[in-house]
Amino acid sequence: MSLRYKVGDLEIVCISDGTLRSSLDYVIGLDRDIARRISDAPDDDVLTIPVNNFVFEREGARLLIDGGSGTKMQATLGRLPAGLSAAGYPPETITHVVLTHLHPDHADGLVDDEMNAVFPNATLLVHEAEFAFWMGEPRDGENDHVKRRRARNQADVKPYRDRIRLMRDGESFLGCSPFLAPGHTPGHTCWRIETGGPDLIAWGDVVHFATIQFPLPETAVKYDLDPDLARDTRLRLLDLIAREGLVVAGVHVSAPGIGTVVREGPGYRFVPAQNSSN
Ligand SMILES: [Zn+2]
């Protein structure tokens, strides 16, 4: 499924990579009954979370936000390459993959089952802090999950090694500028994209459980490497986005993930954008 949206002068196409099953066991600091009620959880407490990718074109370049999950993570994921082709953007025509962070549902889809590049003509744009963390040596006291993830990330980017553009805060490429939004990972990145109208913020995983973390944004998740820092980042960004009327492109926000954010009660509400398909 793909849907087209207009933000300012920018046309952005949302392409689903599928859905991710994610248990309420991963919610931190919220009473389980409240979590169940506001997320309308099924009996097994496992929520179905969208994984949204986004494509847009600018000055002859064709940019994809995040690289998808690949085929190994969950059977309901890995739809991105077929979705891109169906929407008229075959993977080999993507010129840049703009990465928010290197977690499996954002980076494992960079390679196929033989660990070859799924986007053979693309340059990866990644924040230098995120790249440095995962490409570096294991750190003292690091848990096995992070060690395994580091090894897999190094394999994910290997076929792109001559085509990696490291970016730092405030630098701009075709009107896309990264800024650190740390906590979920050390170099988790939001990309601020100029549109001619309100800026678009490709915010990666600032919100993972949308039905819970918009109304109760202080709720953290175990996927965050530093949950306290991720919470501070989420609160700061939701305030900024609501105050400035920015538009969000959210990977795990109610599919297809484009919309604005308004204050409501103790938290926020996501307001989906009107799509301009057909
Ligand atoms: Zn994610």
Residues whose N, C-alpha, C, O or C-beta is under 5 A from the ligand:
A	BS01	ZN	D105 D205
